[in-house]
Every structure is written in structure tokens, then in C-alpha cells.
Amino acid sequence: MKKEYNILVTNDDGIAAPGIKALTEVMQEIGNITIVAPDSPQSGMGHAITINSTLELRHHPDFLHTDSAYSCSGTPVDCVKMAVHEIMKTRPDICVSGINHGSNSSINVIYSGTMSAAVEAGIEGIPSIGFSLCDYNWDANFEIIKPYVKKIATEVLLNGLPEGVILNVNFPKTEAIKGIKICRQAKAFWEEEFDKRINPMGKEYYWLTGKFVNHDKGEDTDEWALANGYISIVPIQFDLTAYHAIQHLNSWNL
């Protein structure tokens, strides 16, 4: 391996989250770390960027024994843009995002700020991985997954990734991980509804709620892997073209 890799670490749970601290500790064993993370939780922001207001950066000297840690007032994608174009003098060899508190499997990848940060780095041509642990607790145990994080990141550094491909890695909530499965994204969705309430002033407000439903019975999916104690790795891409539909659309009388 290269002696010193330049590594960008980011997330969507914010710079104070235990998950990014665990990820930083792992990546410090591999190379030089630059951290750029939101200054507050940004879960569910997807690929949002800040265009109607300014962005602020705050330097956090000696954050986890590194002088290159910053919090950004924007979204996870803003953090990656700031890191690549303003902060890092050397292009990152890899971008790692997470470790997210909660699952980003199946359709959740669309909404995830964790994964959108990784995708943004992928758009920049940087090999990128999003890591998530299926445990929403703030005090989730990240220790058991650290060796797997290091192994997966090291393999990406040694072997690279196909152009335009980003890895979505999810860890099951278990003390007995059975192994790693390369998977496809399950066809699972949120059945959503809005909980309508009235505040003390008599005004209506809503809470988005719902339940996650997996109708996909395949045993090659991320949901199956996680339910059965395996780490799931799904290769994703930012090219959203539905190539299989092009021939059908060309048959229309346009």
C-alpha cells in the first residue's frame, strides 16, 4: 500500500456524532485525514446544496488528534464541495462518509445525506464509500465493525472502483456478523402518512411518519443480507439514465 493516503472524512449526522469519530479513528490508521462535516445533523438532506445563503466554516484544531477538521454550516454535499475545492490542497485518494446512525439500505439511499456526500465525491472522480450501521442509537457500538470498515476501505484504495461507481455499505445490528455480501438494492419502500396535529395556538402542523415495507423476496438484496447478519455492499451510480427504456421510448411517435 501507499505509505500515506489523503483521506476525506464526512457524514450527515454532524461533526459531533460518535459515528464520524469511529470512522476517523479507523481511517487514521491508513493515511492523512481531513474532516469536513456539517455543524449540525443533516439526515435526510439527500443531494441538497446551499445556493440561497452563505456557507461558514469552523476549524476544529486537534479534533481527534488532527489539525485538519472543519465543520460546515451547509449540507453534506456542501461539505464535500468545500473540502475538494477550498480546503484540501491535495486531491483525496478516497472519500469515506459516515458511519451513519441508522440504515441506508434499499430506497433509503435516495434520501440519505451520508450517501449523497459519497456520491458527490464520486462525481468528482474520487473513489468513495458510504458506511451505515443499522442502529439509530446515539451510543451505538461501532467497535465491532471497525475492522470491516478498514478492510473495505483498504480494498478500494488497492483496487479502485469502476468509473462512476460508489459503494453503499450497511452493517447489521448484531454482535455476530457472518460476513460480507455483494448485493443489489432491494425493492422496498416507505408506506408514508402524515400525522396531523394542532399546536397550542390552534394552528395545524404535520409529522411525517410511516413504516418500511420490503416486498422483495430475493436473497441477493441488501435487506436480505442485513436481516441475516451479513454486511451488505451495494455498488451504486449517479448516472440515473434508464438505459433499458431508451428503445421503448424510441418506438413512440415523437
Residue frames as qw, qx, qy, qz and C-alpha x, y, z in Angstrom:
[[0.000, 0.885, 0.465, 0.000, 0.00, 0.00, 0.00],
 [0.246, 0.710, -0.061, 0.657, 0.91, 3.62, -0.45],
 [0.407, -0.070, -0.597, 0.688, 2.51, 4.91, 2.73],
 [0.048, 0.379, 0.414, -0.826, 0.28, 7.94, 3.14],
 [0.086, 0.546, 0.707, 0.440, -3.14, 8.27, 1.57],
 [0.118, -0.025, 0.140, -0.983, -5.05, 11.54, 1.62],
 [0.146, -0.411, -0.899, -0.035, -8.47, 10.75, 3.03],
 [0.279, -0.272, -0.021, -0.921, -11.60, 12.90, 3.20],
 [0.154, -0.316, -0.896, 0.273, -13.97, 12.02, 6.03],
 [0.300, -0.165, -0.062, -0.937, -17.50, 13.40, 6.13],
 [0.008, -0.312, -0.933, 0.182, -21.02, 12.48, 7.28],
 [0.211, -0.530, -0.401, -0.717, -24.57, 13.77, 7.66],
 [0.584, -0.614, -0.522, 0.096, -25.06, 13.31, 11.42],
 [0.135, -0.961, 0.097, -0.220, -22.73, 16.21, 12.18],
 [0.425, 0.585, -0.579, 0.376, -19.17, 16.59, 13.39],
 [0.365, -0.460, 0.588, -0.556, -20.15, 15.76, 16.98],
 [0.919, -0.022, -0.106, -0.379, -21.63, 12.36, 16.08],
 [0.661, -0.451, 0.600, 0.027, -19.97, 9.23, 17.52],
 [0.873, 0.360, 0.321, 0.075, -20.11, 7.59, 14.08],
 [0.498, 0.822, -0.173, 0.214, -17.72, 10.04, 12.44],
 [0.319, -0.759, 0.548, -0.147, -15.35, 9.74, 15.38],
 [0.833, -0.119, 0.540, 0.018, -15.27, 5.95, 14.93],
 [0.767, 0.600, 0.162, 0.158, -14.72, 6.33, 11.18],
 [0.155, 0.912, -0.335, 0.177, -11.91, 8.84, 11.75],
 [0.573, -0.579, 0.577, -0.063, -10.16, 6.52, 14.19],
 [0.872, 0.165, 0.442, 0.128, -10.16, 3.76, 11.58],
 [0.618, 0.749, 0.083, 0.225, -9.00, 5.94, 8.71],
 [0.160, -0.907, 0.384, -0.058, -6.19, 7.46, 10.77],
 [0.752, -0.308, 0.564, 0.148, -4.61, 4.01, 10.65],
 [0.743, 0.437, 0.433, 0.265, -4.49, 4.27, 6.84],
 [0.476, 0.430, 0.196, 0.741, -3.48, 7.82, 5.96],
 [0.117, -0.062, -0.189, 0.973, -3.73, 11.58, 6.38],
 [0.002, 0.627, 0.776, -0.064, -7.19, 12.71, 7.43],
 [0.083, -0.083, -0.024, -0.993, -9.18, 15.78, 6.51],
 [0.015, 0.506, 0.836, -0.212, -12.61, 16.02, 8.15],
 [0.189, -0.029, -0.113, -0.975, -15.32, 18.29, 6.77],
 [0.145, -0.405, -0.902, 0.020, -18.72, 17.60, 8.29],
 [0.215, -0.705, -0.356, -0.574, -21.94, 19.51, 8.94],
 [0.039, 0.323, -0.524, 0.787, -22.04, 21.61, 12.10],
 [0.563, -0.015, 0.493, -0.663, -25.43, 20.09, 12.96],
 [0.496, 0.134, 0.857, 0.037, -27.35, 16.93, 11.99],
 [0.356, 0.427, -0.329, -0.763, -28.35, 16.87, 8.30],
 [0.334, 0.084, 0.938, 0.048, -30.03, 13.48, 7.97],
 [0.414, 0.605, 0.678, -0.059, -32.41, 13.08, 5.05],
 [0.079, 0.753, -0.108, -0.645, -30.97, 16.02, 3.13],
 [0.806, 0.477, 0.329, 0.125, -30.24, 13.90, 0.08],
 [0.636, 0.175, 0.206, 0.723, -28.20, 15.75, -2.54],
 [0.024, -0.964, -0.263, -0.025, -29.28, 19.22, -1.44],
 [0.560, 0.120, -0.073, 0.817, -26.84, 22.11, -1.84],
 [0.152, -0.752, -0.332, 0.549, -26.85, 25.62, -0.40],
 [0.399, 0.363, 0.399, 0.741, -27.47, 28.27, -3.05],
 [0.124, -0.806, -0.342, -0.467, -29.65, 30.91, -1.37],
 [0.477, -0.872, 0.096, -0.047, -27.45, 31.69, 1.60],
 [0.252, 0.743, -0.597, 0.164, -23.79, 31.78, 2.52],
 [0.916, -0.140, -0.355, 0.119, -21.69, 28.99, 3.97],
 [0.237, -0.836, 0.419, -0.264, -19.47, 29.17, 7.03],
 [0.819, 0.136, -0.512, 0.221, -16.53, 27.01, 8.01],
 [0.486, -0.788, 0.291, -0.241, -15.19, 26.49, 11.51],
 [0.544, 0.439, -0.684, 0.208, -11.78, 24.98, 12.17],
 [0.822, -0.531, 0.042, -0.201, -11.56, 22.43, 14.99],
 [0.299, 0.659, -0.661, 0.199, -7.85, 22.18, 15.90],
 [0.018, -0.298, 0.903, -0.310, -6.74, 18.87, 17.42],
 [0.809, 0.009, 0.107, -0.578, -10.09, 17.20, 16.78],
 [0.986, -0.023, 0.164, -0.010, -9.25, 13.53, 17.37],
 [0.613, -0.481, 0.398, 0.485, -5.55, 14.43, 17.14],
 [0.525, 0.377, 0.459, 0.609, -5.78, 16.00, 13.69],
 [0.096, -0.450, -0.073, 0.885, -5.36, 19.66, 12.78],
 [0.152, 0.046, -0.573, -0.804, -7.47, 19.25, 9.63],
 [0.024, -0.484, -0.871, 0.077, -11.02, 19.10, 10.93],
 [0.130, -0.013, -0.082, -0.988, -13.74, 21.54, 9.93],
 [0.242, 0.525, 0.779, -0.244, -17.46, 21.93, 10.42],
 [0.018, 0.130, 0.460, 0.878, -19.58, 23.50, 7.69],
 [0.350, 0.234, 0.416, -0.806, -22.91, 25.27, 8.07],
 [0.561, 0.272, -0.389, -0.678, -24.25, 23.59, 4.92],
 [0.944, 0.037, 0.034, -0.325, -25.36, 20.18, 3.76],
 [0.805, -0.267, 0.473, 0.239, -23.27, 17.00, 3.45],
 [0.697, 0.533, 0.290, 0.382, -22.80, 17.70, -0.26],
 [0.050, 0.970, -0.113, 0.209, -21.69, 21.26, 0.57],
 [0.632, -0.664, 0.386, 0.104, -19.10, 19.74, 2.89],
 [0.813, 0.075, 0.435, 0.380, -17.58, 17.65, 0.11],
 [0.449, 0.797, 0.176, 0.364, -17.54, 20.58, -2.30],
 [0.216, -0.945, 0.213, -0.123, -15.83, 22.78, 0.27],
 [0.767, -0.438, 0.419, 0.208, -13.31, 20.07, 1.09],
 [0.770, 0.269, 0.407, 0.411, -12.33, 19.40, -2.51],
 [0.397, 0.735, 0.224, 0.501, -12.31, 22.96, -3.81],
 [0.128, -0.901, 0.098, -0.402, -11.34, 25.07, -0.80],
 [0.649, -0.689, 0.299, -0.126, -9.70, 23.09, 1.98],
 [0.879, -0.165, 0.375, 0.246, -7.65, 20.17, 0.69],
 [0.079, 0.786, -0.433, -0.435, -4.52, 21.16, -1.14],
 [0.017, 0.267, -0.920, -0.287, -4.06, 17.60, -2.41],
 [0.681, -0.033, -0.378, -0.626, -6.84, 15.69, -4.11],
 [0.679, -0.310, 0.559, -0.362, -8.24, 12.93, -1.85],
 [0.135, 0.240, -0.932, -0.235, -7.36, 9.35, -2.67],
 [0.276, -0.385, -0.875, -0.103, -10.66, 8.29, -1.13],
 [0.344, -0.330, 0.149, -0.866, -13.75, 9.80, 0.50],
 [0.312, -0.258, -0.905, 0.130, -15.50, 7.95, 3.30],
 [0.355, -0.384, -0.041, -0.851, -18.86, 9.10, 4.64],
 [0.766, -0.411, -0.452, -0.200, -20.44, 8.05, 7.92],
 [0.126, -0.168, -0.972, -0.103, -20.58, 6.00, 9.94],
 [0.402, -0.342, -0.227, -0.818, -24.29, 6.77, 9.76],
 [0.249, 0.013, 0.781, -0.573, -26.52, 6.16, 12.77],
 [0.659, 0.385, 0.416, -0.494, -29.18, 4.05, 11.04],
 [0.656, 0.191, 0.670, 0.290, -29.73, 2.10, 7.84],
 [0.272, 0.618, -0.242, -0.697, -29.21, 3.48, 4.36],
 [0.313, 0.021, 0.909, 0.274, -30.24, 0.29, 2.58],
 [0.287, 0.575, 0.754, 0.138, -32.77, -0.04, -0.23],
 [0.175, 0.810, 0.369, 0.420, -34.71, 3.14, -1.12],
 [0.446, -0.837, -0.111, 0.298, -33.13, 4.99, 1.81],
 [0.609, -0.093, 0.272, 0.739, -30.08, 5.62, -0.37],
 [0.207, 0.663, 0.417, 0.587, -32.14, 8.23, -2.27],
 [0.310, -0.901, -0.195, -0.235, -32.81, 10.34, 0.82],
 [0.797, -0.439, -0.108, 0.400, -29.51, 9.79, 2.59],
 [0.042, 0.973, -0.228, 0.002, -27.18, 12.69, 3.25],
 [0.632, -0.485, 0.570, 0.202, -24.48, 10.16, 4.09],
 [0.704, 0.230, 0.587, 0.327, -24.69, 8.57, 0.66],
 [0.378, 0.899, 0.191, 0.114, -25.17, 11.86, -1.17],
 [0.238, -0.874, 0.386, 0.176, -21.87, 13.09, 0.26],
 [0.622, -0.220, 0.687, 0.305, -20.18, 9.94, -1.06],
 [0.595, 0.595, 0.504, 0.198, -21.92, 10.34, -4.42],
 [0.137, 0.986, -0.049, -0.080, -20.74, 13.96, -4.68],
 [0.378, -0.652, 0.597, 0.276, -17.16, 12.79, -4.19],
 [0.656, 0.157, 0.697, 0.243, -17.79, 10.13, -6.83],
 [0.440, 0.859, 0.259, 0.025, -18.93, 12.84, -9.25],
 [0.056, -0.922, 0.359, 0.136, -15.56, 14.48, -8.62],
 [0.747, 0.457, -0.482, 0.031, -13.89, 11.23, -9.66],
 [0.121, -0.525, 0.723, -0.433, -12.86, 10.28, -6.12],
 [0.517, -0.127, -0.846, -0.045, -13.32, 6.64, -5.02],
 [0.330, -0.341, 0.293, -0.830, -16.00, 6.85, -2.36],
 [0.397, -0.234, -0.885, 0.059, -17.80, 4.76, 0.25],
 [0.452, -0.479, 0.093, -0.747, -20.79, 5.46, 2.45],
 [0.337, -0.008, -0.895, 0.290, -20.88, 3.49, 5.72],
 [0.540, -0.400, 0.003, -0.741, -24.03, 2.99, 7.80],
 [0.101, 0.029, -0.936, 0.335, -24.84, 0.94, 10.91],
 [0.439, -0.438, -0.593, -0.513, -28.42, -0.26, 11.35],
 [0.461, -0.499, -0.586, 0.443, -28.62, 1.20, 14.84],
 [0.042, 0.798, 0.216, 0.561, -30.18, 4.62, 15.40],
 [0.619, -0.729, -0.201, 0.211, -28.95, 4.90, 18.99],
 [0.124, 0.941, -0.268, 0.163, -26.51, 7.74, 19.59],
 [0.389, -0.634, 0.661, -0.093, -24.42, 5.38, 21.74],
 [0.949, 0.266, -0.075, -0.151, -24.41, 2.58, 19.15],
 [0.700, -0.469, 0.469, 0.264, -21.49, 0.16, 19.34],
 [0.573, 0.765, -0.241, -0.169, -19.17, 0.90, 16.41],
 [0.319, -0.639, 0.696, 0.074, -16.23, -1.10, 17.74],
 [0.739, 0.047, 0.672, 0.014, -17.30, -4.43, 16.24],
 [0.680, 0.674, 0.285, 0.047, -17.49, -3.01, 12.71],
 [0.078, -0.893, 0.330, 0.297, -14.21, -1.07, 12.71],
 [0.474, -0.306, 0.736, 0.374, -12.12, -3.95, 11.25],
 [0.522, 0.503, 0.663, 0.187, -14.61, -4.32, 8.39],
 [0.184, 0.963, 0.080, -0.179, -14.55, -0.57, 7.68],
 [0.241, -0.724, 0.537, 0.359, -10.76, -0.71, 7.45],
 [0.546, 0.005, 0.787, 0.287, -10.82, -3.81, 5.25],
 [0.471, 0.709, 0.520, 0.074, -13.36, -2.40, 2.78],
 [0.080, 0.968, -0.097, -0.217, -11.64, 1.00, 2.57],
 [0.385, -0.555, 0.645, 0.358, -8.27, -0.67, 2.05],
 [0.578, 0.252, 0.733, 0.254, -9.62, -2.84, -0.75],
 [0.361, 0.888, 0.284, -0.023, -11.00, 0.24, -2.51],
 [0.113, -0.892, 0.346, 0.270, -7.64, 2.00, -2.19],
 [0.468, -0.336, 0.752, 0.318, -5.76, -1.03, -3.52],
 [0.420, 0.272, 0.815, 0.291, -8.14, -1.98, -6.33],
 [0.128, 0.095, -0.226, -0.961, -10.03, 1.20, -7.19],
 [0.465, 0.447, 0.651, -0.400, -13.66, 1.35, -8.29],
 [0.396, 0.444, 0.623, 0.508, -15.21, 1.35, -11.76],
 [0.065, 0.110, 0.090, 0.988, -15.79, 4.84, -13.12],
 [0.428, -0.305, -0.207, -0.825, -18.91, 6.43, -11.67],
 [0.727, -0.328, -0.597, -0.090, -19.42, 3.73, -9.00],
 [0.202, -0.537, 0.483, -0.661, -19.78, 4.38, -5.27],
 [0.432, -0.112, -0.887, 0.117, -20.14, 1.76, -2.56],
 [0.547, -0.493, 0.050, -0.675, -23.13, 1.76, -0.19],
 [0.449, 0.093, -0.841, 0.288, -22.07, -0.30, 2.82],
 [0.604, -0.514, 0.029, -0.609, -24.54, -1.20, 5.57],
 [0.205, 0.226, -0.884, 0.355, -23.75, -3.09, 8.77],
 [0.595, -0.479, -0.577, -0.289, -26.37, -5.18, 10.60],
 [0.363, -0.627, 0.384, -0.572, -27.06, -4.51, 14.24],
 [0.969, -0.166, -0.174, -0.058, -25.57, -7.68, 15.65],
 [0.409, -0.745, 0.526, 0.027, -22.62, -8.83, 17.72],
 [0.657, -0.116, 0.717, 0.203, -22.11, -11.82, 15.39],
 [0.464, 0.668, -0.253, -0.524, -21.51, -10.61, 11.83],
 [0.900, 0.090, 0.425, 0.023, -21.49, -13.59, 9.48],
 [0.578, 0.005, 0.479, 0.661, -19.56, -11.99, 6.63],
 [0.133, 0.505, -0.141, -0.841, -19.94, -9.67, 3.65],
 [0.533, 0.461, 0.699, 0.124, -22.40, -9.93, 0.76],
 [0.015, -0.171, 0.362, 0.916, -22.22, -8.01, -2.52],
 [0.264, 0.512, 0.770, -0.274, -25.86, -7.18, -3.14],
 [0.039, 0.447, 0.454, 0.769, -28.41, -5.36, -5.22],
 [0.211, -0.069, 0.310, -0.924, -30.69, -2.72, -3.77],
 [0.109, 0.357, 0.917, -0.140, -33.92, -4.29, -2.53],
 [0.185, -0.408, -0.442, -0.777, -37.24, -3.13, -3.94],
 [0.351, -0.537, -0.674, 0.365, -38.50, -1.91, -0.59],
 [0.021, 0.550, 0.190, 0.813, -40.31, 1.33, 0.18],
 [0.015, 0.129, 0.576, -0.807, -41.79, 3.52, 2.88],
 [0.159, -0.625, -0.693, -0.322, -45.55, 3.44, 3.26],
 [0.207, 0.032, -0.280, 0.937, -45.89, 7.03, 4.42],
 [0.193, -0.774, -0.560, -0.224, -48.55, 9.09, 6.08],
 [0.120, 0.444, -0.235, 0.856, -48.73, 12.45, 7.84],
 [0.360, -0.500, -0.696, 0.370, -49.68, 12.71, 11.49],
 [0.015, -0.627, -0.199, -0.753, -51.81, 15.86, 11.64],
 [0.431, -0.448, -0.585, 0.520, -51.82, 17.76, 14.92],
 [0.052, -0.890, -0.217, -0.398, -52.86, 21.11, 16.39],
 [0.456, 0.159, -0.439, 0.758, -50.42, 23.32, 18.28],
 [0.199, -0.501, -0.607, 0.584, -51.40, 25.36, 21.38],
 [0.086, 0.345, -0.067, -0.932, -52.10, 28.37, 19.13],
 [0.645, 0.457, 0.444, -0.421, -54.66, 26.38, 17.16],
 [0.416, 0.657, -0.464, -0.424, -52.52, 26.02, 14.02],
 [0.986, 0.113, 0.097, -0.070, -52.23, 22.74, 12.17],
 [0.043, 0.713, -0.684, -0.145, -48.88, 21.01, 11.77],
 [0.954, 0.181, -0.155, -0.182, -47.74, 17.64, 10.47],
 [0.418, -0.553, 0.715, 0.097, -45.23, 14.93, 11.35],
 [0.671, 0.383, -0.547, -0.321, -44.11, 12.65, 8.53],
 [0.561, -0.315, 0.728, -0.234, -44.42, 9.05, 9.67],
 [0.802, 0.338, -0.330, -0.366, -44.86, 5.61, 8.16],
 [0.793, -0.330, 0.511, 0.015, -43.44, 2.12, 8.06],
 [0.145, 0.572, -0.711, -0.383, -40.75, 0.47, 5.95],
 [0.875, 0.155, 0.365, -0.278, -42.06, -2.43, 3.88],
 [0.045, -0.478, 0.787, 0.387, -39.93, -4.91, 1.96],
 [0.848, 0.292, 0.191, -0.398, -41.83, -6.79, -0.73],
 [0.511, 0.617, -0.589, -0.107, -38.62, -8.10, -2.30],
 [0.926, -0.289, 0.198, -0.136, -38.15, -11.81, -1.54],
 [0.729, 0.551, -0.353, 0.200, -34.78, -12.09, -3.29],
 [0.814, -0.523, 0.018, 0.251, -31.84, -13.44, -1.34],
 [0.653, 0.223, 0.096, 0.717, -29.39, -11.28, -3.27],
 [0.026, -0.851, -0.187, -0.489, -30.57, -7.98, -1.78],
 [0.157, 0.428, -0.490, 0.743, -29.17, -5.67, 0.88],
 [0.618, -0.395, 0.163, -0.661, -32.27, -6.14, 3.02],
 [0.962, -0.083, -0.247, -0.084, -31.88, -9.93, 2.99],
 [0.624, 0.317, -0.482, 0.527, -28.18, -9.69, 3.85],
 [0.095, -0.450, 0.402, -0.792, -28.78, -7.34, 6.78],
 [0.778, -0.308, 0.034, -0.547, -31.70, -9.39, 8.11],
 [0.981, -0.025, -0.187, 0.038, -29.49, -12.47, 8.08],
 [0.679, -0.664, 0.145, 0.279, -26.47, -10.99, 9.84],
 [0.714, 0.185, 0.270, 0.619, -24.34, -10.03, 6.83],
 [0.092, -0.601, 0.098, 0.788, -22.74, -6.73, 5.84],
 [0.605, 0.640, 0.465, 0.094, -24.26, -5.54, 2.57],
 [0.219, -0.457, 0.325, 0.799, -22.26, -3.79, -0.13],
 [0.534, 0.685, 0.496, -0.003, -24.27, -2.31, -2.99],
 [0.360, -0.105, 0.320, 0.870, -22.41, -0.63, -5.86],
 [0.260, 0.809, 0.469, -0.241, -24.42, 2.43, -6.89],
 [0.436, 0.162, 0.339, 0.818, -24.01, 5.08, -9.59],
 [0.078, 0.549, 0.246, -0.795, -25.00, 8.69, -10.14],
 [0.200, 0.094, -0.618, -0.754, -25.91, 8.09, -13.80],
 [0.464, 0.214, 0.641, -0.573, -29.69, 7.80, -13.44],
 [0.459, 0.307, -0.496, -0.671, -30.33, 7.00, -17.09],
 [0.762, 0.067, 0.579, -0.282, -32.82, 4.14, -17.52],
 [0.038, 0.421, -0.725, -0.544, -30.98, 2.58, -20.43],
 [0.221, 0.195, 0.953, 0.072, -33.48, -0.26, -20.72],
 [0.300, 0.695, 0.531, -0.380, -36.22, 2.27, -21.53],
 [0.003, 0.541, -0.347, -0.766, -34.45, 4.05, -24.40],
 [0.030, 0.039, 0.862, 0.504, -35.51, 1.56, -27.08],
 [0.046, 0.595, 0.791, -0.131, -39.12, 1.67, -25.86],
 [0.038, 0.760, 0.189, -0.621, -39.21, 5.46, -25.96],
 [0.041, -0.379, 0.572, 0.727, -37.68, 5.48, -29.44],
 [0.103, 0.301, 0.903, 0.288, -40.70, 3.46, -30.62],
 [0.122, 0.692, 0.511, -0.496, -43.04, 6.34, -29.77],
 [0.404, 0.665, 0.413, 0.473, -44.32, 8.70, -32.44],
 [0.335, -0.753, -0.114, 0.555, -42.27, 11.66, -31.32]]
